């Protein structure tokens, strides 16, 4: 199993290209199931989760072609053509779905297009319960008959066509909103989704569906209105830049007291993270190519944050921010309101000298002058990146184990950081075992 070795203390200086948003791409890819024409997705990141979704769609009968010679080059030059002209299988098997929670996003499109689906209950990061019951109750309101049998969601639609419904989510659910958006696009009549998720990735899916011929109003608000149409067509669509990757590398610049230009980043997608970083003492500005994060010579101080649904501070940036606060002057408090079990990185940060005390859903962080390198273990995707960030600022060598989590969400992380001066290398599994 691969490991990452980091010798900390180097100040990051340079530029990092931000890729397409993983969480947007994982919802956009299943949208191809809604049409028999080709959906072309540009700016698709090369990540383990994207590969898993591609394998899942392929076993449903989706034909895919990766075009690496499209115009403009770079990330936008990698275009994935997805064609679901013939859906050969409506079962999403356990061995694929268990690897990634986003796999459940095939449920809505399969029901809308085929009137039936059998989807394994999903897996993914071990950060607490993230039930799909909100998805299922909403689909039942639209006329689906659903049973959970042997670890599978077995759903059918009498008459093959879902019906429009007025759905009120009792709590904000990104995946639930995305599943219903896709299901409602081909349903009979109007569907209203109240308390809908407003995340940029949800908006990206809605805009893609509109490009495919869907009729959606209220994009970016808490109430979505979808007028079902008879059929959708193909489209060309580019995935928006990844705001979590943007935020992670912004923290990398700050924690090393460096200066990094985030090429392709969109400042409007990172407003809550920018606010916290500026409060800490970093400077953030626009450039011709993206966003500049400057913490050279900065005296960083502690701040309090609380994770909230968008546009609040994202739970997917909580672990990274905690690593930064561990090196800031003074005390900070981090409160996690989205997921339980999302402080599993705390014992590993403590191994590096961080002073963190957890009280229920809150953690008190008291900054230390210097973290120390240590062997640590990644527990989930964002915890992995928090350990990388801490290692960049630590004195001495840090070995991070179980880095396969990182590969699910960060493309070429070592190369991007090394290009800015980080002393970082991946140790391949065989060498790591010696």
C-alpha positions as a Markdown table, in Angstrom:
| # | Residue | x | y | z |
|---|---|---|---|---|
| 1 | Unk | 0.0 | 0.0 | 0.0 |
| 2 | Unk | 1.4 | 3.4 | -1.0 |
| 3 | Unk | 2.7 | 5.9 | 1.5 |
| 4 | Unk | 3.6 | 9.6 | 1.2 |
| 5 | Unk | 6.8 | 11.0 | 2.8 |
| 6 | Unk | 7.0 | 14.7 | 3.5 |
| 7 | Unk | 9.9 | 16.7 | 5.0 |
| 8 | Unk | 8.3 | 19.8 | 6.3 |
| 9 | Unk | 9.4 | 23.4 | 6.6 |
| 10 | Unk | 9.5 | 24.4 | 2.9 |
| 11 | Unk | 7.6 | 27.6 | 2.1 |
| 12 | Unk | 5.3 | 27.0 | -0.9 |
| 13 | Unk | 5.8 | 29.4 | -3.8 |
| 14 | Unk | 4.4 | 29.0 | -7.4 |
| 15 | Unk | 1.2 | 28.0 | -9.1 |
| 16 | Unk | -1.1 | 25.1 | -8.9 |
| 17 | Unk | -3.7 | 24.2 | -11.6 |
| 18 | Unk | -7.2 | 23.4 | -10.1 |
| 19 | Unk | -9.0 | 20.5 | -11.7 |
| 20 | Unk | -12.7 | 19.8 | -12.3 |
| 21 | Unk | -14.9 | 19.3 | -9.2 |
| 22 | Unk | -15.0 | 15.7 | -8.2 |
| 23 | Unk | -18.4 | 16.1 | -6.5 |
| 24 | Unk | -19.9 | 17.8 | -9.5 |
| 25 | Unk | -18.5 | 15.2 | -12.0 |
| 26 | Unk | -19.9 | 12.3 | -9.9 |
| 27 | Unk | -23.4 | 13.7 | -10.4 |
| 28 | Unk | -22.9 | 14.8 | -14.0 |
| 29 | Unk | -21.8 | 11.4 | -15.2 |
| 30 | Unk | -25.0 | 9.5 | -14.2 |
| 31 | Unk | -27.0 | 12.2 | -16.1 |
| 32 | Unk | -26.0 | 10.4 | -19.3 |
| 33 | Unk | -28.5 | 7.7 | -18.3 |
| 34 | Unk | -31.3 | 10.1 | -19.0 |
| 35 | Unk | -30.8 | 10.2 | -22.8 |
| 36 | Unk | -30.0 | 8.0 | -25.7 |
| 37 | Unk | -27.7 | 10.7 | -27.1 |
| 38 | Unk | -24.1 | 11.5 | -26.2 |
| 39 | Unk | -23.2 | 13.6 | -23.2 |
| 40 | Unk | -19.7 | 15.1 | -23.6 |
| 41 | Unk | -18.1 | 16.2 | -20.2 |
| 42 | Unk | -15.0 | 18.3 | -20.3 |
| 43 | Unk | -12.7 | 19.3 | -17.4 |
| 44 | Unk | -13.3 | 15.9 | -15.8 |
| 45 | Unk | -10.7 | 15.1 | -13.1 |
| 46 | Unk | -8.6 | 11.9 | -13.2 |
| 47 | Unk | -9.5 | 10.4 | -9.8 |
| 48 | Unk | -10.2 | 7.0 | -8.4 |
| 49 | Unk | -13.8 | 7.9 | -7.7 |
| 50 | Unk | -14.3 | 9.0 | -11.3 |
| 51 | Unk | -12.9 | 5.6 | -12.4 |
| 52 | Unk | -15.3 | 3.8 | -10.1 |
| 53 | Unk | -18.3 | 5.8 | -11.5 |
| 54 | Unk | -17.1 | 5.0 | -15.0 |
| 55 | Unk | -17.0 | 1.3 | -14.2 |
| 56 | Unk | -20.5 | 1.4 | -12.7 |
| 57 | Unk | -21.9 | 3.2 | -15.7 |
| 58 | Unk | -20.2 | 0.8 | -18.1 |
| 59 | Unk | -21.9 | -2.2 | -16.5 |
| 60 | Unk | -25.2 | -0.4 | -17.0 |
| 61 | Unk | -24.4 | -0.4 | -20.8 |
| 62 | Unk | -22.9 | 3.1 | -21.1 |
| 63 | Unk | -20.3 | 3.4 | -23.9 |
| 64 | Unk | -17.4 | 5.7 | -23.1 |
| 65 | Unk | -14.6 | 7.3 | -25.1 |
| 66 | Unk | -12.0 | 9.5 | -23.5 |
| 67 | Unk | -10.9 | 12.2 | -26.0 |
| 68 | Unk | -7.6 | 13.7 | -24.9 |
| 69 | Unk | -7.1 | 15.9 | -27.9 |
| 70 | Unk | -10.0 | 18.2 | -27.5 |
| 71 | Unk | -9.5 | 22.0 | -28.0 |
| 72 | Unk | -7.7 | 24.1 | -25.4 |
| 73 | Unk | -5.6 | 21.3 | -23.9 |
| 74 | Unk | -5.0 | 20.8 | -20.2 |
| 75 | Unk | -7.9 | 19.7 | -18.0 |
| 76 | Unk | -10.5 | 21.1 | -20.4 |
| 77 | Unk | -8.9 | 19.1 | -23.2 |
| 78 | Unk | -9.9 | 15.8 | -21.6 |
| 79 | Unk | -13.4 | 15.1 | -22.7 |
| 80 | Unk | -15.3 | 12.0 | -21.7 |
| 81 | Unk | -18.0 | 11.0 | -24.2 |
| 82 | Unk | -20.8 | 9.0 | -22.5 |
| 83 | Unk | -23.5 | 7.3 | -24.5 |
| 84 | Unk | -26.4 | 5.4 | -22.9 |
| 85 | Unk | -28.3 | 4.6 | -26.0 |
| 86 | Unk | -28.9 | 1.1 | -24.7 |
| 87 | Unk | -29.2 | 0.4 | -21.0 |
| 88 | Unk | -28.4 | -3.3 | -20.7 |
| 89 | Unk | -28.6 | -3.6 | -16.9 |
| 90 | Unk | -30.5 | -1.8 | -14.2 |
| 91 | Unk | -28.6 | -3.3 | -11.2 |
| 92 | Unk | -25.8 | -1.4 | -9.5 |
| 93 | Unk | -23.9 | -4.2 | -7.7 |
| 94 | Unk | -22.4 | -4.1 | -4.2 |
| 95 | Unk | -18.8 | -4.6 | -5.3 |
| 96 | Unk | -18.8 | -1.2 | -7.1 |
| 97 | Unk | -21.3 | 0.8 | -5.0 |
| 98 | Unk | -19.6 | -0.1 | -1.7 |
| 99 | Unk | -16.5 | 1.9 | -2.8 |
| 100 | Unk | -18.3 | 5.2 | -3.1 |
| 101 | Unk | -21.5 | 6.8 | -1.8 |
| 102 | Unk | -22.1 | 8.8 | -5.0 |
| 103 | Unk | -22.9 | 5.5 | -6.8 |
| 104 | Unk | -26.5 | 5.9 | -5.4 |
| 105 | Unk | -26.9 | 8.7 | -8.0 |
| 106 | Unk | -27.7 | 6.2 | -10.7 |
| 107 | Unk | -31.0 | 5.4 | -8.9 |
| 108 | Unk | -33.0 | 8.5 | -10.0 |
| 109 | Unk | -31.9 | 8.4 | -13.7 |
| 110 | Unk | -32.5 | 4.6 | -14.0 |
| 111 | Unk | -36.0 | 4.9 | -12.5 |
| 112 | Unk | -36.8 | 7.9 | -14.8 |
| 113 | Unk | -35.5 | 6.2 | -17.9 |
| 114 | Unk | -36.3 | 2.5 | -17.3 |
| 115 | Unk | -38.9 | 2.5 | -14.6 |
| 116 | Unk | -36.8 | 0.1 | -12.5 |
| 117 | Unk | -33.6 | -0.1 | -10.6 |
| 118 | Unk | -31.8 | -2.3 | -8.1 |
| 119 | Unk | -29.0 | -0.4 | -6.3 |
| 120 | Unk | -26.8 | -1.6 | -3.5 |
| 121 | Unk | -26.8 | 0.5 | -0.4 |
| 122 | Unk | -23.8 | 2.7 | -0.7 |
| 123 | Unk | -20.4 | 2.8 | 1.0 |
| 124 | Unk | -17.7 | 5.5 | 0.9 |
| 125 | Unk | -15.7 | 7.3 | 3.6 |
| 126 | Unk | -16.3 | 6.2 | 7.2 |
| 127 | Unk | -17.5 | 9.6 | 8.5 |
| 128 | Unk | -20.8 | 8.6 | 10.1 |
| 129 | Unk | -24.2 | 7.6 | 8.9 |
| 130 | Unk | -25.4 | 9.3 | 5.7 |
| 131 | Unk | -28.7 | 7.6 | 5.1 |
| 132 | Unk | -30.3 | 7.5 | 1.7 |
| 133 | Unk | -33.8 | 7.4 | 3.2 |
| 134 | Unk | -34.5 | 11.0 | 2.1 |
| 135 | Unk | -33.8 | 10.0 | -1.5 |
| 136 | Unk | -36.1 | 7.0 | -1.2 |
| 137 | Unk | -39.0 | 8.8 | 0.5 |
| 138 | Unk | -38.9 | 11.5 | -2.2 |
| 139 | Unk | -38.9 | 8.9 | -5.0 |
| 140 | Unk | -41.9 | 7.2 | -3.4 |
| 141 | Unk | -43.7 | 10.5 | -3.5 |
| 142 | Unk | -43.1 | 10.5 | -7.2 |
| 143 | Unk | -44.7 | 7.1 | -7.5 |
| 144 | Unk | -41.9 | 4.7 | -7.1 |
| 145 | Unk | -42.4 | 1.5 | -5.1 |
| 146 | Unk | -39.3 | 0.8 | -3.1 |
| 147 | Unk | -38.2 | -2.1 | -0.9 |
| 148 | Unk | -34.8 | -2.7 | 0.8 |
| 149 | Unk | -33.9 | -6.3 | 0.4 |
| 150 | Unk | -30.6 | -8.1 | 1.1 |
| 151 | Unk | -28.7 | -4.8 | 1.2 |
| 152 | Unk | -30.2 | -3.6 | -2.1 |
| 153 | Unk | -32.7 | -0.8 | -2.9 |
| 154 | Unk | -35.2 | -2.5 | -5.2 |
| 155 | Unk | -37.4 | 0.2 | -6.9 |
| 156 | Unk | -40.0 | 0.0 | -9.6 |
| 157 | Unk | -42.4 | 2.5 | -11.2 |
| 158 | Unk | -45.9 | 1.2 | -12.1 |
| 159 | Unk | -46.6 | 2.5 | -15.6 |
| 160 | Unk | -42.9 | 3.2 | -16.1 |
| 161 | Unk | -43.2 | 7.0 | -15.7 |
| 162 | Unk | -42.5 | 8.9 | -12.4 |
| 163 | Unk | -45.0 | 11.6 | -11.5 |
| 164 | Unk | -44.3 | 15.2 | -10.4 |
| 165 | Unk | -44.6 | 15.8 | -6.7 |
| 166 | Unk | -44.1 | 18.5 | -4.0 |
| 167 | Unk | -41.1 | 17.3 | -2.1 |
| 168 | Unk | -40.0 | 19.0 | 1.2 |
| 169 | Unk | -36.7 | 17.7 | 2.4 |
| 170 | Unk | -36.6 | 17.7 | 6.2 |
| 171 | Unk | -32.9 | 18.5 | 6.0 |
| 172 | Unk | -30.6 | 19.7 | 3.3 |
| 173 | Unk | -29.3 | 16.7 | 1.2 |
| 174 | Unk | -27.0 | 17.2 | -1.7 |
| 175 | Unk | -27.3 | 13.7 | -3.1 |
| 176 | Unk | -31.0 | 13.6 | -2.5 |
| 177 | Unk | -31.5 | 16.9 | -4.4 |
| 178 | Unk | -29.3 | 15.6 | -7.2 |
| 179 | Unk | -31.2 | 12.3 | -7.5 |
| 180 | Unk | -34.6 | 14.0 | -7.5 |
| 181 | Unk | -33.4 | 16.7 | -10.1 |
| 182 | Unk | -32.5 | 13.9 | -12.5 |
| 183 | Unk | -35.6 | 11.8 | -11.8 |
| 184 | Unk | -37.9 | 14.8 | -12.1 |
| 185 | Unk | -36.4 | 15.9 | -15.5 |
| 186 | Unk | -38.3 | 13.0 | -17.2 |
| 187 | Unk | -41.3 | 12.7 | -14.9 |
| 188 | Unk | -44.9 | 13.6 | -15.8 |
| 189 | Unk | -45.8 | 17.0 | -14.6 |
| 190 | Unk | -44.2 | 19.5 | -12.2 |
| 191 | Unk | -41.9 | 18.6 | -9.3 |
| 192 | Unk | -41.2 | 21.2 | -6.6 |
| 193 | Unk | -38.2 | 20.5 | -4.3 |
| 194 | Unk | -38.3 | 22.6 | -1.2 |
| 195 | Unk | -35.2 | 22.9 | 1.1 |
| 196 | Unk | -33.1 | 21.9 | -1.8 |
| 197 | Unk | -29.3 | 21.9 | -1.5 |
| 198 | Unk | -27.7 | 25.0 | -3.1 |
| 199 | Unk | -24.2 | 23.7 | -3.4 |
| 200 | Unk | -22.4 | 24.8 | -6.6 |
| 201 | Unk | -22.1 | 21.2 | -7.6 |
| 202 | Unk | -25.9 | 20.8 | -7.5 |
| 203 | Unk | -26.2 | 24.0 | -9.6 |
| 204 | Unk | -23.7 | 22.5 | -12.1 |
| 205 | Unk | -25.9 | 19.4 | -12.5 |
| 206 | Unk | -29.0 | 21.6 | -13.0 |
| 207 | Unk | -27.3 | 23.7 | -15.6 |
| 208 | Unk | -26.1 | 20.5 | -17.4 |
| 209 | Unk | -29.7 | 19.1 | -17.4 |
| 210 | Unk | -30.9 | 22.4 | -18.8 |
| 211 | Unk | -28.3 | 22.1 | -21.6 |
| 212 | Unk | -29.8 | 18.6 | -22.2 |
| 213 | Unk | -33.3 | 20.1 | -22.6 |
| 214 | Unk | -34.6 | 19.9 | -19.0 |
| 215 | Unk | -36.9 | 22.7 | -17.7 |
| 216 | Unk | -35.6 | 23.9 | -14.3 |
| 217 | Unk | -36.3 | 27.1 | -12.4 |
| 218 | Unk | -34.8 | 28.3 | -9.1 |
| 219 | Unk | -31.3 | 27.1 | -9.7 |
| 220 | Unk | -29.1 | 28.3 | -6.8 |
| 221 | Unk | -32.1 | 28.8 | -4.5 |
| 222 | Unk | -33.7 | 26.6 | -1.8 |
| 223 | Unk | -36.7 | 25.9 | -4.1 |
| 224 | Unk | -36.4 | 24.1 | -7.4 |
| 225 | Unk | -39.2 | 23.7 | -9.9 |
| 226 | Unk | -38.8 | 21.1 | -12.6 |
| 227 | Unk | -41.2 | 20.6 | -15.5 |
| 228 | Unk | -40.8 | 17.1 | -16.7 |
| 229 | Unk | -40.2 | 16.6 | -20.4 |
| 230 | Unk | -40.7 | 13.7 | -22.7 |
| 231 | Unk | -37.1 | 13.2 | -23.5 |
| 232 | Unk | -33.6 | 14.8 | -23.1 |
| 233 | Unk | -30.9 | 15.1 | -25.7 |
| 234 | Unk | -27.1 | 15.1 | -25.6 |
| 235 | Unk | -25.0 | 18.1 | -24.7 |
| 236 | Unk | -21.5 | 19.4 | -24.3 |
| 237 | Unk | -20.7 | 20.5 | -20.8 |
| 238 | Unk | -17.6 | 21.5 | -18.8 |
| 239 | Unk | -17.3 | 20.6 | -15.1 |
| 240 | Unk | -16.8 | 23.6 | -12.8 |
| 241 | Unk | -13.5 | 23.9 | -10.9 |
| 242 | Unk | -13.2 | 22.0 | -7.6 |
| 243 | Unk | -13.8 | 24.4 | -4.7 |
| 244 | Unk | -12.5 | 21.9 | -2.1 |
| 245 | Unk | -9.2 | 21.3 | -4.0 |
| 246 | Unk | -9.0 | 25.1 | -4.3 |
| 247 | Unk | -9.5 | 25.5 | -0.5 |
| 248 | Unk | -7.1 | 22.7 | 0.3 |
| 249 | Unk | -4.2 | 24.3 | -1.7 |
| 250 | Unk | -5.2 | 27.8 | -0.3 |
| 251 | Unk | -4.6 | 26.3 | 3.1 |
| 252 | Unk | -1.3 | 24.8 | 1.9 |
| 253 | Unk | -0.1 | 28.2 | 1.0 |
| 254 | Unk | -1.2 | 29.6 | 4.3 |
| 255 | Unk | 0.1 | 26.8 | 6.6 |
| 256 | Unk | 3.6 | 27.1 | 5.0 |
| 257 | Unk | 3.4 | 31.0 | 5.1 |
| 258 | Unk | 3.8 | 30.9 | 1.3 |
| 259 | Unk | 2.4 | 32.4 | -1.8 |
| 260 | Unk | 0.5 | 30.3 | -4.4 |
| 261 | Unk | -1.5 | 31.2 | -7.5 |
| 262 | Unk | -4.5 | 28.8 | -7.9 |
| 263 | Unk | -4.9 | 28.7 | -11.7 |
| 264 | Unk | -8.4 | 28.1 | -12.9 |
| 265 | Unk | -9.9 | 28.6 | -9.4 |
| 266 | Unk | -13.1 | 30.7 | -9.0 |
| 267 | Unk | -13.2 | 33.0 | -6.1 |
| 268 | Unk | -17.0 | 33.1 | -6.0 |
| 269 | Unk | -17.0 | 29.4 | -5.1 |
| 270 | Unk | -14.7 | 29.8 | -2.1 |
| 271 | Unk | -16.3 | 32.8 | -0.3 |
| 272 | Unk | -16.8 | 31.1 | 3.1 |
| 273 | Unk | -13.2 | 29.6 | 3.0 |
| 274 | Unk | -11.7 | 32.9 | 1.9 |
| 275 | Unk | -13.5 | 34.7 | 4.8 |
| 276 | Unk | -11.9 | 32.4 | 7.3 |
| 277 | Unk | -8.4 | 32.5 | 5.8 |
| 278 | Unk | -8.5 | 36.3 | 5.7 |
| 279 | Unk | -9.6 | 36.4 | 9.3 |
| 280 | Unk | -6.6 | 34.2 | 10.1 |
| 281 | Unk | -4.3 | 36.7 | 8.4 |
| 282 | Unk | -3.8 | 35.5 | 4.8 |
| 283 | Unk | -4.3 | 37.8 | 1.8 |
| 284 | Unk | -6.4 | 36.6 | -1.2 |
| 285 | Unk | -6.8 | 38.4 | -4.5 |
| 286 | Unk | -7.8 | 37.8 | -8.1 |
| 287 | Unk | -5.3 | 37.2 | -10.9 |
| 288 | Unk | -5.7 | 37.0 | -14.7 |
| 289 | Unk | -5.5 | 33.2 | -14.3 |
| 290 | Unk | -7.3 | 32.5 | -11.1 |
| 291 | Unk | -6.8 | 33.4 | -7.4 |
| 292 | Unk | -3.6 | 34.3 | -5.4 |
| 293 | Unk | -3.2 | 33.3 | -1.8 |
| 294 | Unk | -0.4 | 35.1 | 0.0 |
| 295 | Unk | 0.6 | 34.4 | 3.6 |
| 296 | Unk | 4.3 | 35.3 | 3.2 |
| 297 | Unk | 5.4 | 36.9 | 6.5 |
| 298 | Unk | 1.8 | 36.7 | 7.9 |
| 299 | Unk | 1.1 | 36.3 | 11.6 |
| 300 | Unk | -1.8 | 33.8 | 11.5 |
| 301 | Unk | -4.2 | 33.9 | 14.4 |
| 302 | Unk | -7.0 | 31.4 | 15.6 |
| 303 | Unk | -10.6 | 31.8 | 14.5 |
| 304 | Unk | -13.8 | 30.0 | 15.2 |
| 305 | Unk | -15.7 | 28.1 | 12.5 |
| 306 | Unk | -18.9 | 26.1 | 12.2 |
| 307 | Unk | -19.6 | 23.8 | 9.2 |
| 308 | Unk | -22.9 | 24.5 | 7.5 |
| 309 | Unk | -24.7 | 23.7 | 4.2 |
| 310 | Unk | -23.7 | 25.9 | 1.4 |
| 311 | Unk | -23.1 | 28.9 | 1.4 |
| 312 | Unk | -21.8 | 28.2 | 4.9 |
| 313 | Unk | -18.3 | 26.8 | 5.7 |
| 314 | Unk | -18.0 | 23.4 | 4.0 |
| 315 | Unk | -17.6 | 20.3 | 6.1 |
| 316 | Unk | -15.2 | 19.0 | 3.4 |
| 317 | Unk | -12.8 | 21.8 | 4.5 |
| 318 | Unk | -13.0 | 21.3 | 8.2 |
| 319 | Unk | -10.1 | 18.9 | 8.6 |
| 320 | Unk | -7.8 | 21.0 | 6.5 |
| 321 | Unk | -8.7 | 24.2 | 8.3 |
| 322 | Unk | -8.0 | 22.4 | 11.7 |
| 323 | Unk | -4.5 | 21.6 | 10.5 |
| 324 | Unk | -3.9 | 25.3 | 9.8 |
| 325 | Unk | -5.4 | 26.4 | 13.1 |
| 326 | Unk | -3.0 | 24.0 | 14.9 |
| 327 | Unk | -0.2 | 26.3 | 13.7 |
| 328 | Unk | -1.9 | 29.7 | 14.3 |
| 329 | Unk | -1.5 | 31.9 | 17.4 |
| 330 | Unk | -4.1 | 31.6 | 20.0 |
| 331 | Unk | -7.2 | 29.4 | 20.5 |
| 332 | Unk | -9.8 | 28.3 | 17.9 |
| 333 | Unk | -13.1 | 26.4 | 18.0 |
| 334 | Unk | -14.3 | 24.1 | 15.2 |
| 335 | Unk | -17.9 | 22.9 | 15.4 |
| 336 | Unk | -19.1 | 20.2 | 13.0 |
| 337 | Unk | -22.8 | 20.3 | 12.3 |
| 338 | Unk | -23.0 | 18.1 | 9.1 |
| 339 | Unk | -21.5 | 14.7 | 9.9 |
| 340 | Unk | -20.8 | 12.9 | 13.2 |
| 341 | Unk | -17.5 | 11.0 | 13.3 |
| 342 | Unk | -15.7 | 13.7 | 11.4 |
| 343 | Unk | -12.9 | 14.4 | 13.9 |
| 344 | Unk | -11.0 | 11.1 | 13.3 |
| 345 | Unk | -8.0 | 13.1 | 12.1 |
| 346 | Unk | -7.6 | 14.7 | 15.6 |
| 347 | Unk | -5.6 | 11.8 | 17.1 |
| 348 | Unk | -3.3 | 11.8 | 14.1 |
| 349 | Unk | -2.8 | 15.5 | 14.3 |
| 350 | Unk | -2.1 | 15.1 | 18.0 |
| 351 | Unk | 0.7 | 12.6 | 17.1 |
| 352 | Unk | 2.3 | 15.6 | 15.3 |
| 353 | Unk | 2.1 | 17.8 | 18.4 |
| 354 | Unk | -1.3 | 19.6 | 17.7 |
| 355 | Unk | -3.2 | 20.6 | 20.9 |
| 356 | Unk | -6.8 | 19.6 | 20.2 |
| 357 | Unk | -9.5 | 18.7 | 22.7 |
| 358 | Unk | -12.8 | 17.3 | 21.3 |
| 359 | Unk | -16.1 | 18.0 | 23.2 |
| 360 | Unk | -19.0 | 16.4 | 21.4 |
| 361 | Unk | -19.4 | 18.2 | 18.1 |
| 362 | Unk | -16.8 | 20.8 | 18.8 |
| 363 | Unk | -13.0 | 20.8 | 19.0 |
| 364 | Unk | -10.9 | 23.4 | 20.8 |
| 365 | Unk | -7.5 | 24.0 | 19.1 |
| 366 | Unk | -4.7 | 25.8 | 20.8 |
| 367 | Unk | -2.0 | 26.7 | 18.3 |
| 368 | Unk | 1.6 | 25.5 | 18.9 |
| 369 | Unk | 4.8 | 27.2 | 17.6 |
| 370 | Unk | 5.7 | 24.1 | 15.6 |
| 371 | Unk | 4.3 | 20.7 | 14.6 |
| 372 | Unk | 6.6 | 17.7 | 14.5 |
| 373 | Unk | 6.8 | 15.0 | 11.8 |
| 374 | Unk | 5.5 | 11.6 | 12.7 |
| 375 | Unk | 4.1 | 8.4 | 11.2 |
| 376 | Unk | 0.3 | 9.0 | 10.8 |
| 377 | Unk | -2.6 | 7.1 | 9.2 |
| 378 | Unk | -5.3 | 8.6 | 7.0 |
| 379 | Unk | -8.9 | 7.7 | 7.9 |
| 380 | Unk | -10.9 | 9.4 | 5.1 |
| 381 | Unk | -10.4 | 11.6 | 2.1 |
| 382 | Unk | -10.4 | 15.1 | 3.8 |
| 383 | Unk | -8.5 | 13.8 | 6.9 |
| 384 | Unk | -5.8 | 12.6 | 4.5 |
| 385 | Unk | -5.3 | 16.1 | 3.1 |
| 386 | Unk | -5.3 | 17.6 | 6.6 |
| 387 | Unk | -2.3 | 15.3 | 7.4 |
| 388 | Unk | -0.5 | 16.4 | 4.3 |
| 389 | Unk | -1.0 | 20.0 | 5.2 |
| 390 | Unk | 0.2 | 19.5 | 8.7 |
| 391 | Unk | 3.2 | 17.6 | 7.4 |
| 392 | Unk | 4.1 | 20.5 | 5.1 |
| 393 | Unk | 4.4 | 22.8 | 8.1 |
| 394 | Unk | 6.0 | 20.3 | 10.5 |
| 395 | Unk | 9.6 | 20.0 | 11.5 |
| 396 | Unk | 11.2 | 16.8 | 10.2 |
| 397 | Unk | 9.8 | 13.8 | 8.4 |
| 398 | Unk | 6.1 | 12.6 | 8.2 |
| 399 | Unk | 5.0 | 9.3 | 6.7 |
| 400 | Unk | 1.3 | 9.2 | 5.8 |
| 401 | Unk | -0.1 | 5.7 | 5.5 |
| 402 | Unk | -3.3 | 4.6 | 3.7 |
| 403 | Unk | -3.1 | 7.4 | 1.1 |
| 404 | Unk | -5.5 | 5.6 | -1.3 |
| 405 | Unk | -8.1 | 7.9 | 0.3 |
| 406 | Unk | -6.2 | 10.9 | -1.2 |
| 407 | Unk | -6.4 | 9.4 | -4.7 |
| 408 | Unk | -10.2 | 9.5 | -4.5 |
| 409 | Unk | -10.2 | 13.3 | -4.4 |
| 410 | Unk | -6.9 | 14.8 | -5.4 |
| 411 | Unk | -5.2 | 14.4 | -8.8 |
| 412 | Unk | -1.4 | 14.5 | -8.8 |
| 413 | Unk | -1.2 | 16.0 | -5.3 |
| 414 | Unk | 2.5 | 15.2 | -4.8 |
| 415 | Unk | 3.5 | 16.7 | -8.2 |
| 416 | Unk | 1.5 | 19.9 | -7.7 |
| 417 | Unk | 3.0 | 20.5 | -4.2 |
| 418 | Unk | 6.5 | 19.5 | -5.3 |
| 419 | Unk | 6.3 | 22.0 | -8.2 |
| 420 | Unk | 5.8 | 24.8 | -5.5 |
| 421 | Unk | 8.8 | 23.6 | -3.5 |
| 422 | Unk | 7.4 | 21.0 | -1.1 |
| 423 | Unk | 9.7 | 18.1 | -0.2 |
| 424 | Unk | 7.2 | 15.3 | -0.9 |
| 425 | Unk | 7.3 | 11.9 | -2.5 |
| 426 | Unk | 5.1 | 8.9 | -2.9 |
| 427 | Unk | 6.6 | 5.6 | -1.7 |
| 428 | Unk | 5.1 | 2.8 | -3.8 |
| 429 | Unk | 3.5 | -0.1 | -2.0 |
| 430 | Unk | 6.3 | -2.6 | -2.5 |
| 431 | Unk | 9.0 | -0.2 | -1.3 |
| 432 | Unk | 6.8 | 1.0 | 1.5 |
| 433 | Unk | 6.5 | -2.5 | 2.8 |
| 434 | Unk | 10.3 | -3.1 | 3.0 |
